[in-house]
């Protein structure tokens, strides 16, 4: 005689698309579309993301952000 409780049971899973899902980019991460940024802004965003992943830093310091900017070739220009 079998048990009244089945060990294999199919449970339907409801998938709800929310506004958050609609804001996800092609890589699955939330954020703005790349079309909202200029090329230099997108380059900086990717450089910061790469720095954070390589150094396991969720919130880089101002000094670290400045180092990323300098690595991209940005320099302070003095007023003439």
Secondary structure, DSSP 4 states (H G I P E B T S, - for coil): ---SS-S-----------HHHHTB-TTS-BS--GGGS-HHHHHHHHHHHHHHHHHT-SS--HHHHHHHHHHTT-------
